[in-house]
Amino acid sequence: FSGRTTIAELLLVGSEVHHLILQKASDVQIDAAARAGGMVSMYETGVAKVWRGETTVEEVLRATRMG
């Protein structure tokens, strides 16, 4: 690959996630609700870029601290 690319994770706070935050729900509960609402993790975004040949597995692992 050449150049640089970004991988990102964006949490749009809808009503369900907002309610969970106000209720001081666990991060696991908030994550589950966010994913149910369509959120894709930074790691998953990176893996998609690996499949498209835009970056390497090693770089995704380094950037997401999964490796």
Beta strands, then each sheet from edge to edge (+ up, - down):
end
